[in-house]
Amino acid sequence: MAIDYKSAGVDIRAGEETVDRIKPLIKRTLTKNVLSDIGLFGGFYDAKFPEFEHPVLVASTDGVGTKLKIAVLADKHNTVGHCLVNHCTNDILTSGARPLFFLDYFATGKLNPQVAASVIEGFTDGCVENGCSLIGGETAEMPSMYAEGEYDVSGTIVGIVEKNKIVDGKKIDKGDVLIGLPSNGLHTNGYSLARKVLLTQYSVTEFVPELGMTLADELLKIHRSYLKDITPLLDANILLGISHITGGGIIGNTKRILQPGLSLEINWDSWEVPPIFKLIQKIGEITDAEMREVFNMGIGLILVVRPENTATALNLLAPSNPMIIGNIG
């Protein structure tokens, strides 16, 4: 009996079908700076930036983690890619950078073109939201590497910032103010603990009264992008530091932008913790310290400003529901 690639688990035709499905999705993200068409071995981006005196490129790579498990259980795949673009956007935003282009990676054991296209639709939705182009990616079918129906994704974003406007935390000093912007849930962190706790009590399709929605709808909320929220503050040049609250929580992430000798004084009672975190803590009997280390607890981004700039910052951020959550000690 003759053996071919398909019998070994790789379906080239499924890959071609996936490309055909995603071409129109990707095209809506392309700008005049993108010089290459879909299907080449590399993506071309015109690096002329006449509006910048000294442009600096900022890059970041990340994944979605075990949030993908929820997407598979719920059979809803068009949000996780959007989450990843927003997550990566926020990461480079902490340096004051705005996104230019994104590269995606999708890997699975057996390629389902419909699922793959749904995931990549999420990538394109995120790119459209954040004004960046999806200029390339990779779809890999690897038999026996993943359980049936499962997949993994990662992405790389490249952005740009003027060198003299880089936000790096070096000017942060004692007495500076911490302004928090709300998250809309877990974002893309803490899902291993959340699944361990919640899936012992609920199915993903079950309506949870404390949440006012099904568990899947809560856990698949799209990781919030803060690009449009803080662009006016970047333009006003009043931000001393920006912290994206991901794995490690508020303390673990924000201390990364502090100079030696400085500390964080967080008022943990200054905002209302969203119901999803209260539910996880209650069911899992988890300590406050553990919750604060694993989850964002309702604060997705922290901005550091001088006391005299606080009123201006809060005014510019008013549509985003900002709150003062502490200061630098």
VOLOLUM-780290 format. One line per field, with one value per residue (C-alpha): x, y, z; residue number from 1. Coordinates in steps of 0.1 Angstrom, whole numbers, always signed. Layout:
BEGIN
c1 c(X|...)
c2 c(Y|...)
c3 c(Z|...)
k c(NUM|...)
This chain:
BEGIN
c1 c(+0|+14|+19|+14|+16|-22|-21|+7|-17|-9|-35|-20|-54|-68|-39|-47|-84|-74|-54|-83|-106|-83|-71|-101|-98|-62|-66|-88|-58|-33|-21|-1|+31|+25|+44|+38|+8|-4|+15|+51|+78|+81|+61|+73|+67|+79|+101|+99|+87|+89|+69|+96|+129|+145|+121|+127|+111|+96|+87|+70|+59|+33|+6|-29|-22|-48|-76|-75|-89|-121|-124|-122|-147|-171|-164|-159|-127|-130|-120|-87|-68|-82|-71|-36|-33|-46|-23|+7|-4|-6|+28|+46|+23|+40|+70|+48|+49|+21|+17|+27|+23|+16|+27|+7|+14|-14|-5|-27|-27|-53|-61|-98|-99|-131|-115|-82|-100|-121|-90|-73|-105|-98|-63|-76|-103|-75|-53|-82|-90|-54|-45|-19|-14|-13|+16|+25|+21|+24|-2|+13|-4|+16|+0|+3|+16|-19|-50|-79|-95|-68|-45|-20|-14|+13|+20|+47|+39|+62|+55|+72|+80|+100|+133|+128|+93|+100|+82|+106|+99|+133|+118|+94|+99|+84|+50|+40|+4|-8|-39|-56|-77|-103|-99|-129|-121|-92|-78|-53|-38|-46|-67|-50|-61|-95|-102|-91|-115|-145|-148|-153|-186|-198|-198|-187|-222|-238|-254|-238|-261|-232|-217|-250|-239|-225|-191|-178|-190|-173|-140|-138|-142|-117|-85|-90|-67|-57|-42|-70|-75|-40|-30|-41|-18|+11|+5|+5|+38|+27|+32|+62|+55|+30|+24|+4|-11|-6|+9|+23|-5|-4|+27|+47|+43|+44|+76|+93|+92|+105|+141|+159|+147|+111|+81|+44|+17|-15|-49|-66|-100|-100|-119|-146|-132|-153|-175|-154|-125|-148|-163|-129|-117|-148|-150|-113|-109|-79|-60|-59|-21|-25|-53|-33|-3|-21|-49|-53|-82|-100|-71|-57|-33|-15|-2|+23|+20|+33|+8|+5|-5|-31|-61|-52|-47|-80|-98|-82|-90|-126|-143|-122|-133|-99|-93|-64|-52|-21|+12|+50|+67)
c2 c(+0|+33|+59|+97|+128|+128|+93|+105|+131|+163|+175|+200|+206|+217|+241|+256|+259|+277|+302|+308|+315|+339|+360|+384|+387|+397|+422|+444|+450|+461|+497|+516|+506|+469|+461|+423|+402|+372|+339|+351|+337|+370|+401|+435|+467|+501|+515|+552|+571|+608|+620|+606|+623|+592|+562|+532|+498|+479|+442|+417|+380|+362|+335|+331|+303|+279|+303|+282|+253|+273|+282|+246|+235|+262|+257|+295|+304|+339|+358|+343|+358|+392|+387|+380|+411|+433|+417|+423|+458|+466|+451|+475|+503|+503|+518|+544|+525|+523|+491|+488|+451|+417|+381|+351|+314|+287|+251|+221|+183|+180|+212|+222|+251|+265|+267|+280|+307|+316|+321|+342|+362|+372|+382|+405|+420|+428|+443|+465|+477|+487|+500|+475|+452|+414|+409|+373|+341|+303|+276|+243|+208|+185|+151|+136|+170|+181|+164|+161|+195|+214|+241|+267|+302|+329|+362|+389|+425|+454|+490|+523|+552|+584|+579|+609|+599|+563|+556|+536|+544|+560|+593|+577|+591|+588|+604|+598|+586|+553|+554|+521|+514|+486|+452|+434|+401|+377|+390|+362|+352|+329|+304|+273|+282|+295|+263|+241|+259|+267|+236|+215|+234|+245|+235|+262|+265|+269|+302|+315|+339|+357|+366|+373|+352|+317|+308|+306|+342|+354|+336|+344|+381|+398|+411|+448|+470|+503|+519|+544|+551|+564|+579|+614|+610|+599|+629|+651|+635|+632|+595|+584|+547|+522|+487|+460|+437|+401|+371|+382|+406|+442|+441|+417|+437|+472|+468|+459|+496|+510|+520|+505|+520|+526|+507|+504|+515|+500|+508|+474|+489|+517|+497|+471|+436|+421|+391|+366|+370|+368|+336|+320|+330|+317|+283|+277|+291|+310|+335|+372|+370|+342|+359|+391|+373|+353|+376|+413|+416|+441|+464|+459|+488|+511|+545|+565|+603|+633|+645|+678|+660|+637|+659|+663|+625|+617|+642|+627|+592|+600|+578|+548|+549|+556|+554|+564|+531|+542|+559|+553|+549)
c3 c(+0|-11|+17|+10|+31|+37|+52|+75|+88|+68|+43|+18|+3|+37|+39|+5|+15|+47|+27|+3|+33|+50|+20|+20|+58|+57|+29|+51|+74|+47|+45|+19|+37|+30|-3|-5|-13|+6|-1|-4|+19|+37|+44|+31|+50|+38|+65|+55|+85|+75|+105|+129|+136|+152|+148|+172|+164|+193|+190|+212|+210|+230|+231|+245|+269|+281|+272|+241|+260|+267|+230|+220|+247|+236|+199|+196|+179|+165|+197|+208|+179|+186|+223|+212|+189|+217|+243|+221|+213|+251|+256|+232|+243|+277|+258|+241|+208|+183|+163|+127|+117|+131|+123|+134|+140|+141|+148|+151|+149|+121|+102|+101|+76|+92|+126|+113|+94|+124|+145|+119|+115|+152|+143|+115|+138|+163|+136|+123|+159|+165|+131|+122|+93|+93|+68|+73|+93|+94|+96|+107|+107|+130|+136|+171|+185|+197|+209|+185|+180|+198|+185|+196|+185|+189|+174|+170|+168|+156|+165|+164|+188|+186|+205|+227|+236|+248|+281|+302|+339|+345|+356|+381|+416|+451|+454|+418|+412|+400|+377|+369|+339|+342|+326|+312|+329|+330|+297|+288|+321|+349|+329|+342|+377|+366|+347|+375|+399|+376|+355|+386|+392|+358|+321|+297|+283|+317|+326|+358|+378|+395|+361|+343|+313|+304|+316|+281|+273|+304|+299|+262|+265|+243|+261|+261|+240|+257|+226|+219|+256|+263|+229|+241|+272|+250|+227|+258|+270|+306|+312|+333|+331|+318|+332|+314|+340|+328|+345|+379|+387|+396|+418|+397|+365|+378|+398|+365|+355|+389|+396|+427|+460|+449|+459|+451|+476|+463|+478|+471|+482|+456|+429|+428|+419|+391|+399|+379|+403|+434|+421|+414|+449|+466|+449|+450|+486|+472|+494|+485|+480|+455|+436|+434|+420|+394|+381|+371|+396|+374|+365|+331|+327|+352|+343|+364|+364|+384|+410|+392|+360|+377|+370|+333|+330|+346|+324|+292|+304|+315|+289|+301|+337|+353|+390|+413|+429|+448|+445|+444|+478)
k c(1|2|3|4|5|6|7|8|9|10|11|12|13|14|15|16|17|18|19|20|21|22|23|24|25|26|27|28|29|30|31|32|33|34|35|36|37|38|39|40|41|42|43|44|45|46|47|48|49|50|51|52|53|54|55|56|57|58|59|60|61|62|63|64|65|66|67|68|69|70|71|72|73|74|75|76|77|78|79|80|81|82|83|84|85|86|87|88|89|90|91|92|93|94|95|96|97|98|99|100|101|102|103|104|105|106|107|108|109|110|111|112|113|114|115|116|117|118|119|120|121|122|123|124|125|126|127|128|129|130|131|132|133|134|135|136|137|138|139|140|141|142|143|144|145|146|147|148|149|150|151|152|153|154|155|156|157|158|159|160|161|162|163|164|165|166|167|168|169|170|171|172|173|174|175|176|177|178|179|180|181|182|183|184|185|186|187|188|189|190|191|192|193|194|195|196|197|198|199|200|201|202|203|204|205|206|207|208|209|210|211|212|213|214|215|216|217|218|219|220|221|222|223|224|225|226|227|228|229|230|231|232|233|234|235|236|237|238|239|240|241|242|243|244|245|246|247|248|249|250|251|252|253|254|255|256|257|258|259|260|261|262|263|264|265|266|267|268|269|270|271|272|273|274|275|276|277|278|279|280|281|282|283|284|285|286|287|288|289|290|291|292|293|294|295|296|297|298|299|300|301|302|303|304|305|306|307|308|309|310|311|312|313|314|315|316|317|318|319|320|321|322|323|324|325|326|327|328|329)
